Amino acid sequence: MAKIEFPKPMLDLIAELKRLPGIGPRSAERVAVWMIQSKKSNARELGVAIEQAQDAVTLCEQCGFFATEAICPVCQDELRQKDVFCVVEQPTDVLPLERSGAFKGMYHCLGGKLSPLDGVAPEHLRISGLLQRLSQVEVSEVILALSSDVEGEATANYLAEIMEKREIRVTRIAQGLPAGGGLEHADELTLLRALQGRRDIGS
């Protein structure tokens, strides 16, 4: 007796969907079935949008946030505070902070956090780019808006030691974020209070 399964094109689609972060086998099947059956799925439009985003969107050469040009609008904005930097792990961490309305300075995305077990060392992050940016202006403060897990703490301590040698004031956003959680899960009010209650690191 022949085994019943999805046609190969659907299996290929499910396999590709499973590669997306946060999409398991069941979710991939549900999305694939919806895209095939629903007249509202706009599968072709989705494919075009994905291709256009991949072709057009890059990372800002200065801060590492998403951009369609070499330098993003935030780094080009002359009205922002040029002497205050907020360091985050990923580009996705910038938007929650912006939506809080509490920060008007410059951002810098590290592209991750230190994790020796995963082979992520300082040279794998955008730390050298950060230090270069800090050397070009008279910095009044560097805010570390990193997650509160073990890797985030290790990254914050590493950066704090470097900043202390350069006599740069370093603060850490106040706790108020969930333990082990990142910025992408925090609401605007939590981020606002965390920024307002930041503290100095080091002596």
MARMI-397220 format. One record per residue (C-alpha): residue number from 0; residue in three letters; chain; x, y, z. Coordinates in steps of 0.1 Angstrom, whole numbers, plus 5000, padded with zeros to 4 digits. Layout:
BEGIN
+-----+-----+---+------+------+------+
|   k |   r | c |    u |    v |    w |
+-----+-----+---+------+------+------+
| NUM | ALA | A |    X |    Y |    Z |
...
+-----+-----+---+------+------+------+
***
This chain:
BEGIN
+-----+-----+---+------+------+------+
|   k |   r | c |    u |    v |    w |
+-----+-----+---+------+------+------+
|   0 | MET | A | 5000 | 5000 | 5000 |
|   1 | ALA | A | 5014 | 5034 | 4989 |
|   2 | LYS | A | 5022 | 5058 | 5017 |
|   3 | ILE | A | 5001 | 5090 | 5016 |
|   4 | GLU | A | 5021 | 5123 | 5020 |
|   5 | PHE | A | 5022 | 5158 | 5007 |
|   6 | PRO | A | 5032 | 5163 | 4970 |
|   7 | LYS | A | 5069 | 5170 | 4966 |
|   8 | PRO | A | 5065 | 5208 | 4960 |
|   9 | MET | A | 5047 | 5211 | 4993 |
|  10 | LEU | A | 5073 | 5190 | 5011 |
|  11 | ASP | A | 5100 | 5213 | 4996 |
|  12 | LEU | A | 5080 | 5244 | 5009 |
|  13 | ILE | A | 5076 | 5228 | 5044 |
|  14 | ALA | A | 5113 | 5221 | 5045 |
|  15 | GLU | A | 5122 | 5257 | 5037 |
|  16 | LEU | A | 5097 | 5270 | 5062 |
|  17 | LYS | A | 5112 | 5248 | 5089 |
|  18 | ARG | A | 5145 | 5265 | 5084 |
|  19 | LEU | A | 5130 | 5298 | 5097 |
|  20 | PRO | A | 5136 | 5307 | 5134 |
|  21 | GLY | A | 5108 | 5297 | 5156 |
|  22 | ILE | A | 5090 | 5276 | 5130 |
|  23 | GLY | A | 5087 | 5239 | 5139 |
|  24 | PRO | A | 5075 | 5210 | 5118 |
|  25 | ARG | A | 5038 | 5215 | 5127 |
|  26 | SER | A | 5038 | 5252 | 5122 |
|  27 | ALA | A | 5056 | 5248 | 5089 |
|  28 | GLU | A | 5029 | 5224 | 5077 |
|  29 | ARG | A | 5001 | 5247 | 5088 |
|  30 | VAL | A | 5017 | 5277 | 5070 |
|  31 | ALA | A | 5023 | 5257 | 5038 |
|  32 | VAL | A | 4987 | 5243 | 5037 |
|  33 | TRP | A | 4973 | 5279 | 5043 |
|  34 | MET | A | 4995 | 5293 | 5015 |
|  35 | ILE | A | 4983 | 5266 | 4991 |
|  36 | GLN | A | 4946 | 5266 | 5001 |
|  37 | SER | A | 4939 | 5302 | 5009 |
|  38 | LYS | A | 4931 | 5327 | 4982 |
|  39 | LYS | A | 4943 | 5355 | 5006 |
|  40 | SER | A | 4978 | 5340 | 5011 |
|  41 | ASN | A | 4994 | 5362 | 4983 |
|  42 | ALA | A | 5022 | 5337 | 4980 |
|  43 | ARG | A | 5037 | 5353 | 4950 |
|  44 | GLU | A | 5036 | 5388 | 4966 |
|  45 | LEU | A | 5053 | 5373 | 4996 |
|  46 | GLY | A | 5080 | 5358 | 4975 |
|  47 | VAL | A | 5086 | 5391 | 4957 |
|  48 | ALA | A | 5087 | 5410 | 4990 |
|  49 | ILE | A | 5113 | 5385 | 5004 |
|  50 | GLU | A | 5135 | 5389 | 4973 |
|  51 | GLN | A | 5132 | 5427 | 4974 |
|  52 | ALA | A | 5141 | 5428 | 5011 |
|  53 | GLN | A | 5171 | 5406 | 5006 |
|  54 | ASP | A | 5183 | 5427 | 4977 |
|  55 | ALA | A | 5177 | 5461 | 4992 |
|  56 | VAL | A | 5183 | 5458 | 5029 |
|  57 | THR | A | 5218 | 5458 | 5044 |
|  58 | LEU | A | 5234 | 5467 | 5077 |
|  59 | CYS | A | 5245 | 5503 | 5084 |
|  60 | GLU | A | 5283 | 5506 | 5081 |
|  61 | GLN | A | 5285 | 5526 | 5113 |
|  62 | CYS | A | 5259 | 5513 | 5138 |
|  63 | GLY | A | 5249 | 5479 | 5123 |
|  64 | PHE | A | 5212 | 5487 | 5121 |
|  65 | PHE | A | 5191 | 5478 | 5091 |
|  66 | ALA | A | 5194 | 5502 | 5062 |
|  67 | THR | A | 5189 | 5506 | 5025 |
|  68 | GLU | A | 5220 | 5528 | 5021 |
|  69 | ALA | A | 5255 | 5526 | 5035 |
|  70 | ILE | A | 5246 | 5548 | 5064 |
|  71 | CYS | A | 5212 | 5545 | 5081 |
|  72 | PRO | A | 5189 | 5575 | 5088 |
|  73 | VAL | A | 5197 | 5574 | 5126 |
|  74 | CYS | A | 5234 | 5579 | 5120 |
|  75 | GLN | A | 5227 | 5606 | 5095 |
|  76 | ASP | A | 5204 | 5625 | 5118 |
|  77 | GLU | A | 5221 | 5657 | 5129 |
|  78 | LEU | A | 5196 | 5663 | 5157 |
|  79 | ARG | A | 5206 | 5632 | 5177 |
|  80 | GLN | A | 5231 | 5634 | 5205 |
|  81 | LYS | A | 5265 | 5624 | 5191 |
|  82 | ASP | A | 5282 | 5620 | 5224 |
|  83 | VAL | A | 5259 | 5593 | 5239 |
|  84 | PHE | A | 5260 | 5557 | 5226 |
|  85 | CYS | A | 5236 | 5529 | 5234 |
|  86 | VAL | A | 5251 | 5494 | 5227 |
|  87 | VAL | A | 5228 | 5466 | 5219 |
|  88 | GLU | A | 5232 | 5430 | 5208 |
|  89 | GLN | A | 5212 | 5428 | 5176 |
|  90 | PRO | A | 5197 | 5453 | 5152 |
|  91 | THR | A | 5162 | 5442 | 5163 |
|  92 | ASP | A | 5170 | 5456 | 5198 |
|  93 | VAL | A | 5170 | 5492 | 5184 |
|  94 | LEU | A | 5134 | 5495 | 5176 |
|  95 | PRO | A | 5120 | 5488 | 5211 |
|  96 | LEU | A | 5143 | 5515 | 5225 |
|  97 | GLU | A | 5133 | 5540 | 5198 |
|  98 | ARG | A | 5096 | 5533 | 5205 |
|  99 | SER | A | 5101 | 5540 | 5242 |
| 100 | GLY | A | 5111 | 5576 | 5233 |
| 101 | ALA | A | 5136 | 5577 | 5261 |
| 102 | PHE | A | 5168 | 5577 | 5240 |
| 103 | LYS | A | 5180 | 5603 | 5215 |
| 104 | GLY | A | 5216 | 5593 | 5211 |
| 105 | MET | A | 5235 | 5570 | 5188 |
| 106 | TYR | A | 5232 | 5532 | 5186 |
| 107 | HIS | A | 5257 | 5505 | 5181 |
| 108 | CYS | A | 5247 | 5469 | 5173 |
| 109 | LEU | A | 5273 | 5443 | 5183 |
| 110 | GLY | A | 5258 | 5415 | 5162 |
| 111 | GLY | A | 5256 | 5391 | 5192 |
| 112 | LYS | A | 5272 | 5386 | 5226 |
| 113 | LEU | A | 5303 | 5368 | 5240 |
| 114 | SER | A | 5297 | 5330 | 5242 |
| 115 | PRO | A | 5329 | 5309 | 5245 |
| 116 | LEU | A | 5308 | 5277 | 5244 |
| 117 | ASP | A | 5294 | 5287 | 5210 |
| 118 | GLY | A | 5328 | 5300 | 5198 |
| 119 | VAL | A | 5318 | 5337 | 5199 |
| 120 | ALA | A | 5348 | 5357 | 5209 |
| 121 | PRO | A | 5353 | 5395 | 5209 |
| 122 | GLU | A | 5367 | 5395 | 5174 |
| 123 | HIS | A | 5335 | 5380 | 5161 |
| 124 | LEU | A | 5315 | 5410 | 5174 |
| 125 | ARG | A | 5314 | 5446 | 5161 |
| 126 | ILE | A | 5335 | 5457 | 5191 |
| 127 | SER | A | 5364 | 5472 | 5171 |
| 128 | GLY | A | 5339 | 5493 | 5151 |
| 129 | LEU | A | 5325 | 5506 | 5184 |
| 130 | LEU | A | 5359 | 5516 | 5197 |
| 131 | GLN | A | 5367 | 5533 | 5165 |
| 132 | ARG | A | 5334 | 5553 | 5166 |
| 133 | LEU | A | 5341 | 5563 | 5203 |
| 134 | SER | A | 5376 | 5575 | 5194 |
| 135 | GLN | A | 5362 | 5600 | 5168 |
| 136 | VAL | A | 5340 | 5620 | 5193 |
| 137 | GLU | A | 5342 | 5632 | 5228 |
| 138 | VAL | A | 5319 | 5606 | 5245 |
| 139 | SER | A | 5299 | 5616 | 5276 |
| 140 | GLU | A | 5283 | 5581 | 5282 |
| 141 | VAL | A | 5281 | 5546 | 5268 |
| 142 | ILE | A | 5249 | 5528 | 5278 |
| 143 | LEU | A | 5250 | 5490 | 5277 |
| 144 | ALA | A | 5215 | 5477 | 5268 |
| 145 | LEU | A | 5224 | 5440 | 5268 |
| 146 | SER | A | 5203 | 5410 | 5279 |
| 147 | SER | A | 5206 | 5399 | 5315 |
| 148 | ASP | A | 5216 | 5363 | 5309 |
| 149 | VAL | A | 5251 | 5349 | 5315 |
| 150 | GLU | A | 5264 | 5358 | 5281 |
| 151 | GLY | A | 5250 | 5393 | 5282 |
| 152 | GLU | A | 5266 | 5399 | 5316 |
| 153 | ALA | A | 5299 | 5387 | 5304 |
| 154 | THR | A | 5297 | 5410 | 5274 |
| 155 | ALA | A | 5288 | 5440 | 5295 |
| 156 | ASN | A | 5317 | 5433 | 5319 |
| 157 | TYR | A | 5341 | 5429 | 5290 |
| 158 | LEU | A | 5331 | 5462 | 5275 |
| 159 | ALA | A | 5330 | 5480 | 5308 |
| 160 | GLU | A | 5367 | 5470 | 5314 |
| 161 | ILE | A | 5377 | 5485 | 5280 |
| 162 | MET | A | 5357 | 5517 | 5286 |
| 163 | GLU | A | 5372 | 5521 | 5321 |
| 164 | LYS | A | 5407 | 5521 | 5306 |
| 165 | ARG | A | 5396 | 5548 | 5282 |
| 166 | GLU | A | 5380 | 5568 | 5311 |
| 167 | ILE | A | 5346 | 5567 | 5294 |
| 168 | ARG | A | 5315 | 5567 | 5316 |
| 169 | VAL | A | 5297 | 5534 | 5312 |
| 170 | THR | A | 5262 | 5527 | 5324 |
| 171 | ARG | A | 5240 | 5496 | 5323 |
| 172 | ILE | A | 5202 | 5499 | 5318 |
| 173 | ALA | A | 5185 | 5492 | 5351 |
| 174 | GLN | A | 5170 | 5458 | 5358 |
| 175 | GLY | A | 5133 | 5456 | 5350 |
| 176 | LEU | A | 5138 | 5434 | 5320 |
| 177 | PRO | A | 5130 | 5397 | 5327 |
| 178 | ALA | A | 5159 | 5376 | 5339 |
| 179 | GLY | A | 5174 | 5358 | 5309 |
| 180 | GLY | A | 5153 | 5378 | 5285 |
| 181 | GLY | A | 5162 | 5402 | 5257 |
| 182 | LEU | A | 5149 | 5436 | 5246 |
| 183 | GLU | A | 5126 | 5422 | 5219 |
| 184 | HIS | A | 5103 | 5408 | 5246 |
| 185 | ALA | A | 5100 | 5440 | 5267 |
| 186 | ASP | A | 5073 | 5466 | 5263 |
| 187 | GLU | A | 5079 | 5503 | 5259 |
| 188 | LEU | A | 5072 | 5512 | 5296 |
| 189 | THR | A | 5096 | 5486 | 5309 |
| 190 | LEU | A | 5123 | 5499 | 5285 |
| 191 | LEU | A | 5116 | 5535 | 5295 |
| 192 | ARG | A | 5121 | 5527 | 5332 |
| 193 | ALA | A | 5151 | 5506 | 5325 |
| 194 | LEU | A | 5168 | 5535 | 5306 |
| 195 | GLN | A | 5159 | 5561 | 5332 |
| 196 | GLY | A | 5172 | 5539 | 5360 |
| 197 | ARG | A | 5205 | 5530 | 5344 |
| 198 | ARG | A | 5236 | 5528 | 5367 |
| 199 | ASP | A | 5274 | 5532 | 5364 |
| 200 | ILE | A | 5296 | 5503 | 5359 |
| 201 | GLY | A | 5331 | 5501 | 5373 |
| 202 | SER | A | 5349 | 5524 | 5397 |
+-----+-----+---+------+------+------+
***
